[in-house]
Amino acid sequence: MTYPGNNHAFSGRYNRRLVFNLIRTAGVLSRSDLVNATGLQPQTITNITKDLLERGLVIEEGRLQHRRGAPQKLLRLNHRAGCALGIHLDRKGITAVACDLAANALASLHAPMEWNNPEASLDTIAHVIADLTLKCEGIPVWGTGIAMPTLQEAGYEEYVGAPGWQSWSQIPVADRLEARCGIPVIVENDATAAAIAERHAGAAIGLTHYVYIFVGHGLGAVSYTHLRA
């Protein structure tokens, strides 16, 4: 399976992210493998992998002997170079987990929450983030994702979230928590977040089409189609 890269200079961030994700999902890859998978020029791959190595995101190890040519050095993910926190809000409380770059769980927490009291709940979430960060064994925390049964995107004329969560749609959750905790925060609908997680680290890896059904205090569904260039 190939994931086309872009050889335009302005697409450097996209190409770096593409190469990083290929190494992360494959386990180990050589630079030749990356050239074949992306269609990028060998020099571009050399520059990207050099950057990833200098950032400590990947590790170079061993050599793979091909039938012809010099042995190829292998690149693998440095899964402890960083971690992310995932927090799910529902009526039963807060479920939080810290995962390294390979999606391995480092620590988890559960805390009660007044789900119908956003102001009090934000204080609780901030404490959970602080407590979970301490459990990450010194691994840098890159950010936090908040999954909740509501949608906060601008542009909706009417409330489109789960019943009872209307008051949350008026609260800038990400901004408030970023100010409190000092790390980037992203807020996403819980069904959408779960579908994305399956695409990048679960059963949907490699699929171009799938439907995810989320069962909570209601039903949510997400249809995913990945269009390749």
N, C-alpha and C positions, 0 to 999 in steps of 0.2 A: 504494500500500500504506500502511495506517495502522498506527500503534503507539500504542494508547490510553494516555493519561496518566491520572493520578489527581488529582482536584481537592481531595482532603483535605489539610489543612495538614501532617499528619504524614508525607506522602509526598513532601516536598520533595527529599530526596536521590534518590529514584527518578526524579522528573520531571527533575531536573538531569542525571542520567546518561542518561536517555532522549533529551533534547534534544541533549546533547553527542554521543551516538552517531549520531543522525540527521545532524547536521552533518558528522561524520567520514566517514560512509559515502556521503553524497550529494555531498560536495565543497563546494558552496555552496548555501545556502538563505536565503530571506528569513524574516522573522518571520511573515508571513502563511502561508508554506509550513509553518512549524512549528505554527501554530495548526490548520491543516487536517489535518496528519499526526497530531497528538496528541489533538485535541479539547479541549485546555486553553484557558482563557480568555486573551484577548490580553494582559491585564495580567500574568497569570502568566508568559507567555512573555517579556514585557518584563523582568520581574524576574529570570528565569532567565538570559536572555542578557546582562543587565547584569552579573550575577555572573560569568558565564563570561568576559566581556570584562575585568572588573577582575582576574580571576585570570590573565589572559594566555593562556587556553586557546583562545579564538577571536579572530579579527580581523574587523573591519568594513571592508568595501571596496565601492566602486562603488555603483551604483543600477540597479535593474531597473524599466523603465517599463512599467506595466500599461496596459491599455486605459482604465481609469477610476481616478481617485484619484491621490494623490501617488506619486512613484517610491519603490520599496522598496529599502532598503539591504540588501546581501548580507552574509552571515556565512560565514566559512570557518574551517577548523581551523588553529590555529597548531601545526603538527606538531613544531616544535622546542621546545615548552613543556616537554616531558618525554620520557623514554624508559624502556624496561623491558628487563631482561636475561632471556633464555631459555636455560636450560641443560638439555641432554639427557644422561643417564647411560646408558651401555650397556657391553657387554663390550669394545668397541673403544676406549673412553675417553670423554672429555668433549667435547661439541660445544656451543659457546656463541655466542650472537649478541645484539647490542644493536639494538633497533628503536625508531624514534621513534613518535609517536602516530599516524602514518599507516601504520605497519607497514613503513616503509622501513628496510632494514638499514643501520646505521651502522658496525658493525665485527663481526668474528667471530674466534673462537679455537678451536683444538683442542688438547687436552692428554691425555697418557696417564693412566690411572687404574688403581689396583688395585681393581677392582670388587668383589672378594671380601674387601676389607679396608676396612670403612666408616670407621674412625677415620683412617687415612691418606688416604682419599679426601676426607674433609671438609676436611682441610688443603689439598688440591689445589684443591677447589672454591672455597674462600675466596680462594686466590691468583688463580684465574681471574676471580672477581668483581671483585677489586681491579684486575687488569690491564685487564679489559674496561671498567671504569668510567673509567679514564684515557683510553681511546680514544673516549669519547663527546663529545669536543670541548666540554666544559663544560656540556652539556645535563644538567639534573637527572635523576638516576636515581630512579625512583619505587619500584622493587622488582624482585625476581627471582622467576621461576618455574622450579621444578625438575621436569622430567619424567623419570620413571624406571619401569622395568618391575616395579613393585610397588604395592601399596595399603597405605596407612598409617592408614586410618580406623579408629577404635575400633569395637568391636562385633562383629568377626569372631571366631568361636570357633576357626577354623583358619586357617593361612596361605593366602592367596589370590593371591599374586604369582607371578612367574616363578620357575622352578626355579633354585636357587643364590643367590637374593637374600634368603633368610630372615633373615639377620643384620641387614639394613637395617630390617626391620619393628620392631625393638626400639630403633632410634635415632631420637630426636626431631630429624630433619634440619632442619626449618624453624627450630626454636628455637635449635639450635646455630649455624646460619649467621647468623641474625639477631643473635645475641650477638657473633659474630665480625665481621660486616660492617656492622652498624648500619643496615640497610635491611630493609623487610618481605620475607619469603620465603614462597612458597606451594609446596607439594609436591603433585604430581598424577600419577596414572598416565599413562604416555606415550601410550597410545592415546586416552584421554579428553582429554588436553591437545591432541593433534593434531586431534581432532574439534571441540573448542571453537574452535581457531584457524581452522579452515575456516569455521565458522559466522560468525565476526566479521571475518575478513580474507581469506578465500579463496574457493574455488569454491562454497561453500554459502551465501554471502550471499543473503538473501531467501528461502531455502527453509524450509518449515515441517516437512518430513520428509526425513531422509536417513540412510544407513548408511555409516559410515566403517570401512574395513578397514586395520589397521596391520600391516605386515610388518616384523619385526625378527628376533631369535633365537627367534621363535615368531610366532603370530598373535594379534592382538587385534581386537575388533570393538566398535563403539559405535553404538547406534541412537538417533537424536535426533528428538524431536517437540516442536515449539514450540506451546504452547497460548496463543491470544490471548484477552484478556479481552473 
